[in-house]
């Protein structure tokens, strides 16, 4: 199921749904699933782009090459 940007639910809407209701409505869409995972990632790092990289690393079992000490606060593999 793919939705246009106009049809995507807001983050506030995602948070208001119970987990079973969220999964029933939206979890089949990989874009929404990844966005929801990013929203649930703790904000230990202030840079939203870095948080996106952290989330993708956690979801896909990747390794980040960085010297950014704030990224070490997350349980990601770092080179």
C-alpha positions, 0 to 999 in steps of 0.5 A, a space after each residue: 500500500 502506497 499513499 500520497 503525502 496528502 494521505 499520510 497521517 501526522 506523527 500526532 495521529 500515529 502516537 494517538 493510535 494503539 499499537 495494534 491499530 497502528 499496525 492494522 492501518 499503516 505498518 504494511 507501508 515501509 515508508 510509514 514504518 521507517 518514519 514511525 521508528 525514527 519518531 520513536 528513536 530517543 532524541 539523545 542527538 540534536 541533529 535530525 539528519 543524524 537521528 535519521 541515519 541512526 534509525 536506518 542503521 538500527 533498522 538495517 543492521 548497518 555500521 556508521 563511520 563517524 567521529 561524532 561522540 553523540 552518536 555513541 549514545 545509541 546502540 549502533 555499530 561505529 567504525 
